[in-house]
Amino acid sequence: MDVSELIKRVRRIEIKTRNLSNNVFAGEYHSAFKGRGMSFAEVREYQIGDDVRDIDWNVTARTSRPHIKVYEEERELTVMLLVDISGSLKFGSVMRTQRELVTEIAATVAFSALQNNDKVGMILFSDKVEKYITPKKGRKHILYIIRELLDFEPTQQSTDIRGGLEFLMQVQRRHCIGFLLSDFIDSPDFEQQLSIARHKHDIVAVKVYDQRMKDLPNVGLMKLQDAETGIFVFVDSSSKSVRDQHKQWWNNEVEKLDIVFRRCKVDNVSIGTSEDYVKPLQLLFKSRHQ
């Protein structure tokens, strides 16, 4: 991509997603993703109803009046974006490609984290980890992440979600919020790695899809290419039985993925390339603090 065009695209993404973070998601991100611990804030006099276990005996002895320690939530978090950039994410039939949708969602999450003074890092993966960006704070860092989301070209086309999750556990020793963004068209089983990661980190899954993957259009004979293997196949989409078989395959894949998320207790949302992603993200955030 031309450098000037890339800068323009980064700027457009920043304006849109930063406005969403500031105006639409204000407060919801903070409530949905709470700090992990409590830190000491101050000492004040004991009041009726306070927990006696919080009494500061040193201050109490010095002043001859009972005082308690007051704690506040440790707000600073680390957000890791685990982004699938395999070949299948290039597909898009209406408004945008799946990768463009992933970029906007990831940027919105990143600016929400920035607004809350959280660190943001990123893992780009295909069937291997393609790039790792260390968690940092600041607008300049977020713009670097957006630039990589827009312009990075993977060396591989297939997908291995297991590898991305295993890498997260290697590089992120402390608790973090992990956003796993993918179309989840992945043949290897990743449930075990997702379950392990979920016990250490707060994992949220965002599935993107295109309507044409969900419903095969009736347009006659179609020549299709698997973006990850490069294999071409011919499909007669005018056949109702072919369209029904495709629909059944899709429903089975959705059901299998839902079962994995339920067993691993992973919050998740599914968003299409032709729909506005704001409402689904809002519902996801709100569901976490109800």
N, C-alpha and C positions, 0 to 999 in steps of 0.2 A: 504494500500500500504506500502511495506517495506520502511523504512526511507531512506536507501541508494539509492534505486531506485527513490524515490520521489525527493531527492536532484539532482540526475542526470537529471530527467525530467525538474525540475525547471531550471537547468543550460542550458539545450538544448533550452527551450523556451526563456530564457533570451538572449542567443547568437543570435537566429534567429530574434526575435522581436526587440531587441535593434538595431541590424544592419539595419533592415528595417526603424526604426524610425530615425536613424542617417543619412542614405544614401538615402532612397527612399522618405520619408515623410518630409525631412528637408525643413522647410519654409512653406509647405502646411498646416500643422496643425496651425501654427502661423497665417497665413492669413485667414484660415477658421473660427477660433474661436478667435475673437478680445476681448480686454478688454472692460469692461462695462462703464468706466468713464475716466475722464481726471484728471491728477494731475499736480500741479505747478512744473515747472522745473527750470526756470531762468528768469531774466529780461534783456532785451537788448534794444538798441535805436530803436525808431520808424523808419520804412522804408515806402516809398510810396507803397500803396497797403495794408498795415496792417489794421486790423479791429480796429477802434478807440475805440470800446467797451473794448478792452484789455489793454488800457492805464493804467499804474500804476501811479496814480496822486501824490502819496507821493514821489516816486523816481523822477518824472518829476519836482516837485516843488523844490526838494533838489538840483538837478543838473542843473535846468533851461533848460533842453533839454527833449523832449518827449521820454518816455520809455514805452515799453509794456511788459506785462507778457506773457511768453511762457509756454504752457502746453504740456504734453506728455500723451500718452495713458497709463492707468493703466493696465499693462500686467498680473499681477498675477490673475489667475483664479482658480476655484475649479472644478474638473472633478469628477462626480459621475458615477460609473459603476453600472447599474441596471441589474443584471444577473439572468436569468431564469435557475434554476437548477432542474426543475421538471423531472419526469421519461421519458418523450418523448425525452428529449435532449440526452439520452443515445443511441439513434438509429443512426446507420451509416452503410451503405452497401458497401462503396468503400474504400476511402482513410482514413477516420477518422470518429468519431462520431460527432454529432452536438455539443456536449459539448466541445470536443477537439477543434473544429473550433472556438467556442465562446471564449475559453480560449486564443487562439492565437490572435484573434482580440482584445480582451480586453487588453492583454499584450502589443500589439503594440500601442494602444491608450495610455496606462499608461506610456510607455517609451517616447512617443511623448510629453506627458504632463510634464514628468520629465525633458526632454531636455529644455522645455520652463519655467522651474521653477514654475510649477503649482502644486497645491495640488491634490491628488487623493484619493477618498474614494470608498467604494463598498457596495452595498446591494445585498445579495444573497436571492432569494425568490423562493418559490414553490407556494402553496396556502396560505402560510404565510411567513413572513419575517424570514428566517432561520439564517441569520448572518448580522451584520452591522459593517463595518470597518470605523472608523472616518477618514476624509480626512487629509492626512499628505504629506510631501515632502520626497524625498530621495530614493536612490536605495534599501536600506534595506527594506523600507516600500513596494516598488513595488514587491520585491521578496516574501514578506509575502502574498501579494494579489495573486500572481501567485500560490503560494503553496496552498492557500485556493481554488482557482479555480480548481486546479488539484485534490485535495484530499478530499474536504468537501463533506460529505454524508448528503443529506437532510433527514429530518424526515418524510416528506410528499412527495407524488409523483405527485399530481395534480397541476394545475396552477391557480394563481389569479393575473393577471397583475395589477388590480385595487389596490390591497393591497400594491404592491411594489411602485406604484406611490403615494399613500396616505402617505406611510411611508417617502418617499423622501420629501414631502412637510412639514412633521412634523419635520424632523431632519435638513433640509437644509433651513434655513430662508432666507439667502442671495442668490442672483442670482448664478447659477452654470450651467455648461454644463452637461447634463444628457444623457449618452449613454444607451439606452434600448436594450438589447440583448436577443432575444428569438426566438423560432420557431412560436410564436403567435398562437399556437393551444390551444386556450383558449375560453371556452364556455361563461363565463360571459362577459357582455359588459363593456369595459373599456374606451370608447370614452370620456365620461364626465370627468373622472379623468385625461385623457391625455390632454384634452383641458385646464383644470384648471392648470395643471403642465406646459403646454406650455406657458401660459401667465406669469408665474413667472420665469421659467427657459428656457434655450435653449435646447430643447429635440431633440435628433437624434435617430432614430430607425434603428436597424440592425437586419434583419430577416435572420435566417439560415434555411436551408432545405436540405433534402437528395433527390437525384434523384428518388429513389424508392418510395418516398412519392408523388412525382410529376407524375411519370409514373409507373403504376403497370406492372411488368414484366410478360411475357407469360411463366409461368413455371408450369401450371397445378394447382392442388388443393393445397392451401396454408393454413397453420394453423397460424393465426396471434394473437398476444396478445397486447392489449392496455396497454402501459407502465404505464399509469397513473391510470387506474382502475383495471388492472389485468385480465380483461375479455378476454377470447379466442373466436375467430370466425374463421370459415372455409370459404375461398374464392376461387372460381373457376376462376383462372386468365387466363385460356385458352379460356374463353368466351369473345368475343369481346365486347358484350354489357356490361359485368361487368367492363372491362377495360375502356370503354367509359364513363360509369357512374362515375367511380372513377375520371377520367380526368375532367369531368364536375364539380364534387364536388370540386376538387382542384382549378379549374379556378374560381368558385364562391367564394371560400374562399379568393383567391388572390384579386379578384375584391372588395370584401367587405372591406378587410384590406386597399387597396389602397384608397378607398373612405374615410375611417376614417382618414388616414394620410393627405389627401388633405383637408378635412374639418378642421382638427386641425392645418394645416400648419406646419406639422412635416417633416423635411428632412429625407429620408429613403433610404435604400439599401437592396437588397436581394442577399444572397451569398450561393451557394451550397457547400456541403461537398467535392465534387469532383473537385472543381475549385480553382484556385489561388485567394485568397482574396485581393491581393495587388491592382490590377487594379480597382476593384469596389470601394475600399476605397479611392484610388486616385481620381477617378471621383467624388465621394461624396464630398471630401474636396475641389476640384477645383470648383465644382458647387456652393459652398457657397461664393466664393469671385470673381465671374465673374460679 
